[in-house]
Amino acid sequence: AIRLKMQSDMLVSDMSAFKAANPGSCLADFVRWHSPRDWISSDPCDERVRKGSKHPLAPTGRLSERMRNEGNAWRTLWRDSPRLPASRQKPLFDPIKEGEKALHHLEQAPPPEIFAQ
């Protein structure tokens, strides 16, 4: 449960920053960037044509079955994530809190456990 929460927080953070950097983007745009395996291209030549052109073509393809599923959590997270640059988001990592956890663990651990590492 904790791992899922952390992954969701990171995903929402990425989605929010992506929305801020790419106004008008949709979930498919984010998936192509964040999870390329979940984007199924219609034309294998698309990528070469876009890279070599001054006028990139709109990508053709579709989301994977997993991403198209109505119950997919990514759809809900995308819908609910705000458009917010990473610089204005609350940090996901709290170094003070994590440092205190590490020190507490060291205080509680028996010396043989610490020296065995």
C-alpha positions as CSV (number, residue, x, y, z in Angstrom):
1,A,0.0,0.0,0.0
2,I,2.8,2.4,0.8
3,R,4.7,1.6,-2.4
4,L,1.5,2.2,-4.4
5,K,1.0,5.5,-2.7
6,M,4.6,6.6,-3.4
7,Q,4.3,5.5,-7.1
8,S,1.0,7.4,-7.4
9,D,2.5,10.5,-5.9
10,M,5.5,10.3,-8.3
11,L,3.2,9.7,-11.3
12,V,0.9,12.7,-10.4
13,S,4.0,14.9,-10.0
14,D,5.2,13.8,-13.4
15,M,1.8,14.3,-14.9
16,S,1.4,17.8,-13.4
17,A,4.8,18.9,-14.6
18,F,4.1,17.4,-18.1
19,K,0.8,19.3,-18.3
20,A,2.5,22.5,-17.3
21,A,5.2,22.1,-19.9
22,N,2.9,20.9,-22.6
23,P,-0.4,22.9,-22.6
24,G,-3.2,21.1,-24.4
25,S,-1.6,17.7,-24.0
26,C,-3.6,14.6,-23.4
27,L,-3.1,11.3,-21.6
28,A,-1.8,9.7,-24.9
29,D,0.9,12.4,-25.2
30,F,2.0,11.7,-21.6
31,V,2.0,7.9,-22.1
32,R,4.1,8.2,-25.3
33,W,6.7,10.1,-23.2
34,H,6.5,8.3,-19.8
35,S,5.7,4.8,-20.8
36,P,6.6,4.2,-24.5
37,R,5.7,0.5,-24.3
38,D,2.1,1.5,-23.7
39,W,2.0,3.4,-27.0
40,I,1.4,1.3,-30.1
41,S,2.5,3.1,-33.2
42,S,0.4,2.6,-36.4
43,D,3.4,3.3,-38.7
44,P,6.9,2.1,-37.8
45,C,8.3,4.8,-40.0
46,D,6.6,7.6,-38.1
47,E,9.5,8.3,-35.7
48,R,12.1,8.6,-38.5
49,V,9.8,11.0,-40.5
50,R,9.2,13.2,-37.5
51,K,12.9,13.4,-36.5
52,G,14.0,14.4,-40.0
53,S,11.4,16.9,-40.7
54,K,11.1,20.6,-39.8
55,H,7.4,20.1,-39.5
56,P,6.8,17.1,-37.2
57,L,3.9,14.9,-38.0
58,A,1.3,14.2,-35.5
59,P,2.0,10.7,-34.1
60,T,-0.3,8.0,-35.3
61,G,-1.1,5.1,-33.0
62,R,-3.1,4.2,-30.0
63,L,-2.7,3.5,-26.3
64,S,-2.1,-0.1,-25.2
65,E,-5.0,-2.2,-24.1
66,R,-3.9,-1.7,-20.5
67,M,-4.0,2.1,-20.9
68,R,-7.4,2.1,-22.8
69,N,-9.1,0.1,-20.0
70,E,-11.7,2.4,-18.4
71,G,-10.6,1.3,-14.9
72,N,-7.0,2.2,-15.5
73,A,-5.6,4.3,-12.6
74,W,-3.6,6.5,-14.9
75,R,-6.8,7.9,-16.5
76,T,-8.1,9.0,-13.1
77,L,-4.7,10.4,-12.0
78,W,-4.4,12.3,-15.3
79,R,-7.9,13.8,-15.0
80,D,-7.2,14.9,-11.4
81,S,-3.6,16.1,-11.6
82,P,-3.2,19.8,-11.7
83,R,-1.1,21.7,-14.2
84,L,1.8,22.6,-12.0
85,P,5.5,23.0,-12.9
86,A,7.9,20.8,-10.9
87,S,9.5,23.9,-9.4
88,R,6.2,24.8,-7.7
89,Q,5.3,21.3,-6.5
90,K,5.8,20.0,-2.9
91,P,8.9,17.9,-2.8
92,L,8.3,14.2,-2.7
93,F,11.4,13.5,-0.7
94,D,11.9,15.0,2.8
95,P,15.6,14.7,3.6
96,I,15.1,15.6,7.3
97,K,12.4,13.0,7.9
98,E,14.4,10.3,6.1
99,G,17.6,11.2,7.9
100,E,15.7,10.9,11.3
101,K,14.4,7.5,10.3
102,A,18.0,6.4,9.4
103,L,19.4,7.7,12.7
104,H,16.5,6.0,14.6
105,H,17.3,2.7,12.9
106,L,21.0,3.0,13.8
107,E,20.1,3.8,17.4
108,Q,17.9,0.8,17.8
109,A,19.9,-1.8,15.8
110,P,22.2,-4.1,17.8
111,P,26.0,-3.4,17.1
112,P,26.5,-6.8,15.3
113,E,23.8,-6.0,12.9
114,I,25.4,-2.7,12.0
115,F,28.9,-4.0,11.7
116,A,27.7,-7.0,9.6
117,Q,26.8,-4.6,6.8
